């Protein structure tokens, strides 16, 4: 069976985090396994997400140089915080 381009895979997106965390109920997990068997684009999403999680979970925090920290904080303040009133 091939992936039908008109098929709606949104149920995978909704269940992806629970699936990858192992928190998906048994029946939905079976359905997802069956879907992944036949849907290459969804398999790519799941595999890429797993690899990303694996990669970043092995990383240690990186200490930013002071100048980079300062610039980052300034940028975040100007883009996230509302301007201060005079």
N, C-alpha and C positions, 0 to 999 in steps of 0.2 A: 504494500500500500504506500502511495506517495502522498506527500503533504498537499492538501488542497489550498491554493493561494487565497481562496475566499473564506477559509476556515478561521474562526475567531479564536485566537490563542490567549485571550485576555484572562481566562481562568488560571493559566500558568503564572502570569504576572502577579495575580492576586495571591496565589498560594506559594510563590517562589521562596520567600523568606522562611515560612514554616517548613517547607519541604527541605531546604538546605540545613535548617536547624534540627531536623528530625522530629518536628512537632506536628506533623500533618496526620490527620486521622487515617486509619488503615484503608478505608474504602477510597478516599480521595487520593491517597498515595498510590493505590493500584491503578486508578484511572490515569494519574499523572505518568506513571511508568509506561502504561500502554500508549499514551499520547506521545511520550518522548521516543518510543520505539519507532514511531511512524513519522515524526515531525522533526526534520533536520534543523530548521531554524530555531526551534525551541531547545533542542539538544545543545546547539551552539551557545544559546543564552545561558543555560544551566552550567555547561562546562566552563564557559568564560567567567561566570560569577564564582564558581568554585575555585578556579585558579586565582582569581583576584583575592578572594578571602584568604586562601592559603598563603599567597605572597605577602599580603599585608599583615597577617597574623604572625609571621616570622620576623618581621622587621622590628628593630628597636627604635625608640624615639630618637630623633636627630636634634641636636642642639643647634639652633639657628644662630648665626653671628649676630652680635648686638645691633649692628646697623640694619640688618634684614628684619630683625624683630621690631625695631623702631618704625621702619617704613611700613611693615605689615599692620602694626597697630594703628598708625595714622590712616592708612587706607581703609581699614575696617571701621574706624570711627567716622570717617567722612561718608562712607557708603551705607552704614547700618544705623548709626545714631542720628536722630534728627538734629538739625543745627540748633545751637544754643541761642536762646533769645537774649538780646542785649539788656 
